[in-house]
Each structure stands twice: as structure tokens, then as C-alpha cells.
């Protein structure tokens, strides 16, 4: 269940996302990994800056959290993300063994360009994983997070859509 502590961390993530800019074209996606109340890592989407399709905010946060924790096993940690993690980031969450994913805007709150599949929801990866100890909670500060991104009905030029 999302509580005040989760909302506080999500506000941190929203503020971090805004450091990339406030227009949807800036891809202001942010992630923070917290373990036992201590921040292990925080990151923003760096795909354009690094020319690396895997440099999503969550992936960059995982890259920082392992060394900060001294182990790639992040059991008990919470991943906060301003946007529902994509398939790659969801699978990385499973492999990193985070205990919980809390996200703001979900698939239905934003333009389809943020997700790679028409029918497969990244939540399906969680439901079908061998692990049954990963908690997924969406909608934390949903409206504030969704405001960072293109909305479902927005007309986004094809050349700006990363999934086409």
C-alpha cells in the first residue's frame, strides 16, 4: 500500500526528473532506489546523452545501486520510478531482486510511445516471474507524474516516438 513515505520518495523522483527539463520531449523520467530508508542510487533517463538505448532511468539507477550496496542483490529495496517501467527495466528489477516497484504514471496515463508492445503489459513479466515476492504498486502521485509526459491522445510526430 502506498503511504506518505512513498509519496515523499516519488516527489524526490519528480524533482529529479524535472532536472532533465519539463517538456515531454526531454524524456524527464527518473528513478530512485531505496533500501531500509536509505537512498542507494538515483538517476534520470540518459538514452540520448549516451547514445545508449539501455540507459533508461531505472537501468542507470541499478548501475549505481549495486556498487553503493556492495552487491547486485537488492532484496528488500524499493525502486521508485516516475513512469511504469518498460519491459527491459521490469526484467532488470526481477534480476536485481528488488522487493518492490512503486511507479507514478502508468501505461494508460501516457502516450503509447513509452511502451514497446501493443498488448503485453510489463506487469505481465511480474505476474509470470518465478519470484512471487515482488510487490508492484502504481499510481503514486499519478497526475503529477503523468504531467511530465505526452498524454494518450497527444499527436506526437513519428520521428519523436522511440518505440517505432
N, C-alpha and C positions, 0 to 999 in steps of 0.2 A: 504494500500500500504506500502510495506517495505521501510523504509528510513534509513538514516545514524544512527539515534538513535537506531533503531532495530539492525542494524549490530554491533553497539558498544556493546549492551547487549548480542548479540549472541557471540561475541568474548570473553566476560566475561564467558559465559557458556562453550565455547570450552576450555578455560584455566582451568576452574573448572573441567570439565570432565577429562582433562589430569592429574589431581591430583590423579586419580584412576589408572593411567597407560596409556600407549599409544598403547597397543596391544588390538585387539578386544576381546580377552579372558578376559580382565579386566573389561568388560562392562562399558566403560567410558561414561556413559550417565549423563547429568547434566541438571538441571532446575533452573530457577531464576524467581521469581515473583516480578513484579514492579508495583507500584501504584503511579500515579502522579509524575513520575520521581524518586521515592524513592524505593530502594530495600527493600522488606519486608522479603524475605527469599531466600536462595539458598541451593541447595542440590545435591548430587550425588546418583546414584543407590547404595543401601545398602542391596540388597537381600541376597547375600552370607554372608556378615558380620553379619547380624542379623538373618539369617535363617528364613526370613520373605518374602514370595512371594509378599506381597503388598508393600514392601519397595522400590518401583521404585523412581527415582529421583523426578518426579512430585509429587508423593504422599508425599514424605518426605518434599518437598518444601511447600505443602499445610499445612502440620502439623506444620511448623514453621510460615507460613504467618498469619494464624488465630490469634494466640496469639500476634504476632507483631502488627497486625492491631487492635486487640481488638474485632474482630468479624469474624465469619466464612464466612460472605457475602463479597466477594471480588469484588463486582461490580466495573467496571472501571479498574481493574487490567489487566496486560498482563502477561501471562505465556510464558516464553521463554524456549524452550527445544531443545537440540541438535538433537533429533530424534523425528519423528512424534509420538505423544502419542499413547499408546496402548488403547484398549477398556476401561480398568479399569480407566486409567488416563484421558481419554476423558470424561467418565461419571463423574468422580470427578470434572473435570473442569466445567461441566454443573451444578453440585450441588453446587460448590463453587461460582458460578455465575461470574466467570472471564469474562471480556468483550472481550478478545482477546487471541488467542493462536498463537504464532509465533514459527515455528519449522524450523530446518535446513534440515537434510536428511529426505526424505520421503520414503514411502513404496517401491517404485520402485528403490530406490537408494541403498538399503541394502539387505542382505540375508533375506529370508522368516522367519528365526528363530525368528526375532524380533516382529513378529505379530502372533496372535493366530488363525486367520481364513483365509481360502483359498480365500474366495470370498467377505466376508463382510469387507469393509474398515472402519476404525474407523471414517472416515469423515461422514459415513452414520449415526452415532449416532448424529452428529451435525445437519445434514440435517433433521433428523426426530425428533429432540428435540422440546419440547413445546416452548422453548425460540427461539426467532428469532433475538436476539441482540448479539449473539456470533460470532465474526469475526475470521476466520481461515485463516492464511497465511503461506504457506510453501515455502521452498526453500531459506530461508535466510542463506547465506553462505553455500549453499548446498554441494559444493565439499569439503570444509574443514570439515564439519560435517560428511559427508559420509566416509571420510578417517579414521574416528575413529572406523568404524565398518566393519564386514565382508561384502563383496560385493555380489551382487545377484548370481554370478556364482561360488563363492568360495565353495570348498568342505570342509564342516565343519563336524567333527565327530559327530555322532548322540548323543553321551553322553555329548557333549558340547552345544546341542541345547535345549534351555529352553522351547520350545513350543511343544516338542514331549514327 
